[in-house]
Amino acid sequence: WHLHPEKPVESGDGTEFGRNYFSRASAVEQESEEDMEAREEILADMAELKKYASWHLHPEQPVGHTSDGTEFGRNFFGRASAEEQESVEDMQERTKILLEAAELKKFATFHLHPEKPVVESSTDGSEFGRNFFGRASAVEQESTDEAEERMRILEEAAELKKFAAFHLHPEKPVEGAGDGTACGRNYYGRPSAAEQESEEDLLERNRILEEVAMLKKFATFHLHPEEPVEEASAGTASGRNFFTRPSAPIHERIHTSGHAIVKLDGQGDYDQHFVVDEESNIRDSIVAALPTAKNVTMATDDSEGKPLSRSPSDVLLFGYGEGEAF
């Protein structure tokens, strides 16, 4: 009954009855014959798709024998469009290189990140190692308090540098801190600011200073004619002789001789160290060169009351005080 519920119930009693097993209220929903055939067809198609998918997924599997002796196929690895295959030796060499690269990366990580914890790679309890930071050759470490103090000092130094830049370069623009209410006074227009000169005054002052420097330069030329002339450019500077130029005055010749007193007709006695050329008219030129605005008094000899004999150089400077000659 339970194994074959589809079998008919045999009974000789006409009053017996029973319910249908398949149409009872608690029976599993039955599918029709058309649905069952469609389901079986779909399952067969899926089995076929799985078969062909397995061929593409595992081309290395052998081809199953069939009863058709005319069936054949090409080699998947030797076909014209197949990717180039490496030999067994090349594959083994590549695998060894990859293992060595992984090992090098592992040890490089040890040196690059010594702060990482040591991961035990074995169950050997005798493994040990020294502290990287406490080893004899380790760089001296600072305490937490010193590190915090150093950071605080560096922050204060950066702040001081910032404010020092404000005072050193007041002309720099003020960078806004994002606060639209920030404001400040003008450095140049503040009450305690130094008086500023206009651009015209600045240009005028520079021009005056340049002219004063030029005047000082030319005054030095006249005050110290003995100083050498500095060349303004290499090899091209030249100049004429002041005393031999065409417009220079004619100078009288002065001859020196031994210690003697020479008397000239109508000219008196001269110093024994100088002899004036008789043909020259030096007395007239000396008298003409003397200043007329001053009362020049000739010095006399106290013993005899006669004028002192002067050399031509003394006469030319006679009557000028110290600093008046030029």
C-alpha positions as CSV (number, residue, x, y, z in Angstrom):
1,W,0.0,0.0,0.0
2,H,2.7,2.4,1.0
3,L,5.1,1.3,-1.6
4,H,2.6,1.2,-4.4
5,P,-0.2,3.5,-3.6
6,E,-1.2,3.6,-7.2
7,K,-2.6,0.1,-7.1
8,P,-6.4,-0.1,-6.9
9,V,-8.0,-1.1,-3.7
10,E,-9.7,-4.5,-3.8
11,S,-12.8,-5.0,-1.6
12,G,-16.0,-7.0,-1.7
13,D,-17.8,-4.6,0.6
14,G,-19.8,-2.1,-1.3
15,T,-20.0,0.3,1.7
16,E,-16.2,0.8,1.9
17,F,-14.8,4.1,0.6
18,G,-11.6,6.2,0.9
19,R,-10.1,9.4,-0.2
20,N,-7.7,10.0,-3.2
21,Y,-4.0,10.0,-2.1
22,F,-2.9,12.5,-4.8
23,S,-5.8,14.9,-4.3
24,R,-6.0,15.0,-0.6
25,A,-5.6,18.3,1.1
26,S,-2.0,17.6,2.4
27,A,-0.8,16.0,-0.9
28,V,2.2,17.4,-2.7
29,E,1.3,19.6,-5.6
30,Q,1.5,17.4,-8.7
31,E,2.7,18.6,-12.1
32,S,1.1,17.8,-15.3
33,E,2.4,15.5,-17.9
34,E,3.4,18.4,-20.2
35,D,5.3,20.2,-17.4
36,M,7.1,17.0,-16.6
37,E,8.2,16.4,-20.2
38,A,9.4,20.1,-20.4
39,R,11.4,19.7,-17.2
40,E,13.1,16.6,-18.4
41,E,14.0,18.3,-21.7
42,I,15.5,21.3,-19.8
43,L,17.6,18.9,-17.6
44,A,18.9,17.1,-20.7
45,D,19.9,20.4,-22.3
46,M,21.7,21.5,-19.1
47,A,23.6,18.2,-19.0
48,E,24.7,18.7,-22.6
49,L,25.8,22.3,-21.8
50,K,27.8,21.0,-18.8
51,K,29.5,18.5,-21.0
52,Y,30.7,21.1,-23.5
53,A,31.6,23.5,-20.8
54,S,33.8,20.8,-19.2
55,W,35.6,20.4,-22.5
56,H,36.5,24.2,-22.6
57,L,37.3,24.4,-18.9
58,H,39.5,21.3,-18.8
59,P,41.0,20.8,-22.3
60,E,43.8,18.7,-20.8
61,Q,41.3,15.8,-20.1
62,P,41.5,12.9,-22.5
63,V,38.8,12.5,-25.2
64,G,36.4,9.7,-24.3
65,H,36.1,6.8,-26.7
66,T,33.1,6.6,-29.0
67,S,31.8,3.9,-31.2
68,D,32.4,6.1,-34.3
69,G,35.9,5.3,-35.7
70,T,35.8,8.2,-38.1
71,E,35.8,10.9,-35.3
72,F,39.0,13.0,-35.0
73,G,40.2,16.3,-33.6
74,R,43.1,18.7,-33.5
75,N,45.5,19.3,-30.6
76,F,44.5,22.2,-28.4
77,F,48.0,23.1,-27.5
78,G,49.5,22.7,-31.0
79,R,46.9,24.5,-33.0
80,A,47.9,27.6,-35.0
81,S,46.2,30.1,-32.7
82,A,47.5,28.5,-29.5
83,E,49.6,30.6,-27.1
84,E,53.2,29.9,-27.0
85,Q,53.9,27.2,-24.4
86,E,57.0,27.1,-22.2
87,S,59.0,24.0,-21.6
88,V,59.1,22.1,-18.3
89,E,62.7,23.5,-17.6
90,D,61.5,27.1,-18.2
91,M,58.5,26.6,-16.0
92,Q,60.6,25.2,-13.2
93,E,63.1,28.1,-13.5
94,R,60.3,30.6,-13.4
95,T,58.9,29.0,-10.3
96,K,62.3,29.1,-8.6
97,I,62.8,32.8,-9.5
98,L,59.4,33.7,-8.1
99,L,60.1,31.9,-4.8
100,E,63.4,33.7,-4.4
101,A,61.7,37.1,-5.2
102,A,59.1,36.4,-2.5
103,E,61.9,35.5,0.0
104,L,63.8,38.8,-0.9
105,K,60.6,40.8,-0.4
106,K,60.1,39.1,3.0
107,F,63.6,40.1,4.2
108,A,63.4,43.6,2.7
109,T,60.2,44.1,4.7
110,F,62.2,43.2,7.9
111,H,64.7,46.0,7.2
112,L,62.1,48.5,6.0
113,H,59.7,48.0,8.9
114,P,61.7,46.9,11.9
115,E,58.9,48.1,14.2
116,K,56.6,45.3,13.0
117,P,56.1,42.4,15.4
118,V,58.0,39.2,14.8
119,V,55.7,36.5,13.4
120,E,56.8,33.0,14.6
121,S,57.3,30.9,11.5
122,S,57.9,27.7,13.4
123,T,57.0,25.9,16.7
124,D,60.6,26.0,17.9
125,G,60.4,27.6,21.4
126,S,64.2,28.2,21.4
127,E,64.0,31.0,18.8
128,F,65.0,34.4,20.1
129,G,66.2,37.8,18.8
130,R,67.7,41.1,20.2
131,N,65.8,44.4,20.5
132,F,66.3,46.6,17.5
133,F,66.1,49.8,19.5
134,G,68.1,48.5,22.5
135,R,71.1,47.1,20.6
136,A,74.6,48.4,21.2
137,S,74.8,50.1,17.8
138,A,71.3,51.6,18.0
139,V,70.8,55.4,17.6
140,E,70.2,57.1,20.9
141,Q,66.5,57.3,21.6
142,E,64.9,60.3,23.4
143,S,62.2,59.9,26.0
144,T,58.6,60.7,25.5
145,D,58.9,63.9,27.6
146,E,62.0,65.1,25.6
147,A,60.1,64.4,22.3
148,E,57.1,66.4,23.4
149,E,59.4,69.2,24.7
150,R,61.2,69.2,21.3
151,M,58.0,69.4,19.4
152,R,56.8,72.3,21.6
153,I,60.0,74.2,21.0
154,L,59.8,73.7,17.3
155,E,56.2,74.9,17.2
156,E,57.2,78.0,19.2
157,A,60.2,78.6,16.8
158,A,57.9,78.4,13.8
159,E,55.5,80.9,15.5
160,L,58.4,83.3,16.2
161,K,59.6,82.9,12.6
162,K,56.1,83.8,11.4
163,F,55.9,87.0,13.5
164,A,59.5,87.9,12.7
165,A,58.5,87.8,9.0
166,F,55.7,90.2,9.8
167,H,58.1,92.8,11.2
168,L,60.9,92.1,8.6
169,H,58.6,92.3,5.6
170,P,55.6,94.6,6.4
171,E,55.1,95.2,2.7
172,K,53.9,91.6,2.2
173,P,50.1,91.2,1.8
174,V,48.1,90.0,4.7
175,E,46.8,86.5,4.1
176,G,43.2,86.1,5.2
177,A,42.5,83.4,7.8
178,G,39.0,82.8,6.5
179,D,37.4,85.3,9.0
180,G,35.6,88.0,7.1
181,T,35.7,90.3,10.1
182,A,39.5,90.4,10.3
183,C,40.9,93.9,9.8
184,G,44.1,95.9,10.5
185,R,45.6,99.4,10.3
186,N,47.8,100.7,7.5
187,Y,51.5,100.3,8.5
188,Y,52.5,103.5,6.6
189,G,49.5,105.5,7.6
190,R,49.6,104.8,11.4
191,P,50.2,107.8,13.8
192,S,53.6,106.5,14.8
193,A,54.8,105.9,11.3
194,A,57.8,107.7,10.0
195,E,57.1,110.6,7.6
196,Q,57.1,109.3,4.0
197,E,58.3,111.3,1.1
198,S,56.5,111.5,-2.2
199,E,57.9,109.9,-5.3
200,E,58.8,113.4,-6.7
201,D,60.8,114.2,-3.6
202,L,62.5,110.9,-3.8
203,L,63.6,111.4,-7.4
204,E,64.7,115.0,-6.6
205,R,66.8,113.8,-3.6
206,N,68.4,111.1,-5.7
207,R,69.3,113.6,-8.4
208,I,70.8,116.1,-5.9
209,L,72.9,113.3,-4.3
210,E,74.2,112.3,-7.7
211,E,75.1,115.9,-8.5
212,V,76.8,116.3,-5.1
213,A,78.8,113.1,-5.7
214,M,79.8,114.4,-9.1
215,L,80.8,117.8,-7.7
216,K,82.9,116.1,-4.9
217,K,84.6,114.1,-7.6
218,F,85.6,117.1,-9.7
219,A,86.6,119.1,-6.5
220,T,88.9,116.3,-5.6
221,F,90.5,116.6,-9.1
222,H,91.3,120.3,-8.4
223,L,92.2,119.9,-4.7
224,H,94.6,116.9,-5.3
225,P,96.0,117.2,-8.8
226,E,98.9,115.0,-7.7
227,E,96.7,111.9,-7.5
228,P,97.0,109.4,-10.3
229,V,94.3,109.3,-12.9
230,E,92.2,106.1,-12.6
231,E,91.4,104.5,-15.9
232,A,87.7,104.4,-16.6
233,S,88.0,101.6,-19.1
234,A,90.6,99.1,-20.1
235,G,93.1,100.3,-22.7
236,T,91.0,103.1,-24.2
237,A,91.5,105.9,-21.6
238,S,93.9,108.7,-22.6
239,G,94.6,112.3,-21.6
240,R,96.7,115.3,-22.4
241,N,99.5,116.9,-20.3
242,F,98.1,119.9,-18.3
243,F,101.3,121.9,-18.6
244,T,102.1,121.2,-22.3
245,R,98.6,121.7,-23.6
246,P,98.2,124.4,-26.3
247,S,96.2,126.7,-24.0
248,A,98.6,126.5,-21.1
249,P,100.3,129.8,-20.0
250,I,104.0,130.3,-21.0
251,H,106.2,129.6,-17.9
252,E,109.5,131.4,-17.4
253,R,112.6,129.3,-17.1
254,I,114.3,129.1,-13.7
255,H,117.9,127.8,-13.4
256,T,119.6,126.7,-10.3
257,S,123.3,126.9,-9.6
258,G,125.7,126.6,-6.8
259,H,125.6,128.7,-3.6
260,A,126.4,132.2,-4.9
261,I,124.9,135.7,-4.9
262,V,124.5,137.2,-8.4
263,K,123.8,140.8,-8.9
264,L,121.8,141.9,-11.9
265,D,121.6,145.5,-13.1
266,G,118.7,147.3,-11.6
267,Q,117.1,144.2,-10.1
268,G,118.8,143.9,-6.6
269,D,120.1,140.8,-4.9
270,Y,118.4,137.4,-5.2
271,D,118.9,134.3,-3.1
272,Q,122.1,132.5,-3.7
273,H,120.3,129.3,-4.7
274,F,118.5,130.8,-7.7
275,V,119.8,132.6,-10.8
276,V,117.2,134.3,-12.9
277,D,117.8,134.4,-16.7
278,E,118.7,137.9,-17.7
279,E,116.7,137.8,-20.8
280,S,113.5,136.9,-19.0
281,N,111.1,139.4,-17.6
282,I,110.2,137.3,-14.5
283,R,109.9,140.3,-12.1
284,D,107.0,141.8,-14.1
285,S,105.2,138.5,-14.2
286,I,105.7,138.0,-10.4
287,V,104.4,141.5,-9.6
288,A,101.4,141.0,-11.8
289,A,100.6,137.7,-10.1
290,L,100.5,139.2,-6.6
291,P,97.1,140.0,-5.3
292,T,96.0,143.6,-5.3
293,A,93.3,143.4,-2.7
294,K,95.8,142.9,0.2
295,N,98.4,145.2,1.6
296,V,101.5,143.1,1.2
297,T,104.3,144.2,3.4
298,M,107.7,143.0,2.5
299,A,109.7,141.5,5.3
300,T,112.9,143.4,6.2
301,D,116.1,142.3,7.7
302,D,116.1,143.6,11.3
303,S,119.9,144.0,11.3
304,E,120.3,146.2,8.2
305,G,116.7,147.3,7.5
306,K,116.8,146.0,3.9
307,P,114.2,143.8,2.3
308,L,114.9,140.1,2.5
309,S,115.8,138.2,-0.6
310,R,113.1,135.8,-1.7
311,S,113.1,133.0,-4.2
312,P,110.6,133.1,-7.0
313,S,108.6,130.3,-5.3
314,D,108.4,132.3,-2.1
315,V,107.3,135.4,-3.9
316,L,104.5,133.6,-5.8
317,L,102.9,132.5,-2.4
318,F,103.8,135.7,-0.5
319,G,100.8,137.2,1.3
320,Y,98.6,134.0,1.3
321,G,97.8,132.5,4.7
322,E,97.7,128.8,5.4
323,G,95.0,127.1,3.3
324,E,94.7,130.0,0.8
325,A,97.0,128.6,-1.8
326,F,95.5,126.3,-4.4
